[in-house]
């Protein structure tokens, strides 16, 4: 299979007649079949994708004008609705459910002439950091099948990592795009909250959730963002701000930048020592290249994970209350139960352990007598963190911090230690608490052979600057390696 490193290169070959949409889809389908052991896809839309590819080829042959994603093959996380297709959030509770409408992001992909090839495995209801919590089995990291791909968008990350589609969509509530991108050695973007409509995204925590994008190069991510971002009448939280031409700005000259790193993040006890040395060396390289890199204090680092889990589980408790087995989804086979017992059985049997744990925690922090002690205080922490981050970003072009404290770890390694699992989110939840955009870019390789990257954070709705910085960082590292 000929692999084109960017969408632009693919389009050049497509319009030159060197490749067709149909042949491209067939090649991806063949590769998906050969890598079924990775368990990245829950369902593959083979016939539908081929039919759409043939129609696009026909339009090209007739000289018709196509959209900016013509023939681009996309996978979507199994929390994003696609009309007349199953969506389950990788949970038994939505067993057999078919979506009645498409997410706005999906509609915009199709309007841009993309081809959706299938839906992708994830942690149940996007709750997890390893993709071990899916009702349909774990996803394997394509670089090392004994290691996790990260989560919750593990299937979306592996699909791009293993070359099973051009790009993919995931969702990011606390790092669920950036952390798997980091573990898989690809690019993962979480845009500003409200930059992409959440209409058709199954909710975990509504004030945190955001659709994100996986790709192998920054330009592809920018192209997709430009297509799916923007206002939406179906989502009141979607921003009314106009969408810039992100792609045109990615390749701007590498001007001198003023970067900050959070001192407590780089010197945290949980950060792998080899990774810390790698980041310090890269920061030195940035300064040698004419940039400024300064450490700034961030006294709230140890409070952001507790605040995040209090708030997100509270929202999850509310959002997931709608799944009761009455109108759709899983129903217990037991007969003769009263209504309360029927609800209990449906939810107890169909929700996984992690989801039930988070629902219980969220119900607890919202309960009488505990609301002020936990939920209200967490909201205050959220405000303080947002104010501190705004203060830093007023002075610096961007913040550079690790994406994860370790490279991808072994399957099952942290399942019995939920505290260690939750603390692995220490660097990613910051962007979700505050709503700012963040991107993970692959820059280094650990001595264990696994990749690890750097996270870049910028001001709200400053994705153009964020993407340009990320592109320049990758260019710098490639020059230094090559």
Order of alpha helices (4+ residues) and beta strands (2+ residues): alpha-alpha-beta-alpha-beta-alpha-beta-alpha-beta-alpha-beta-beta-alpha-alpha-beta-alpha-alpha-beta-alpha-alpha-alpha-alpha-beta-alpha-alpha-beta-beta-alpha
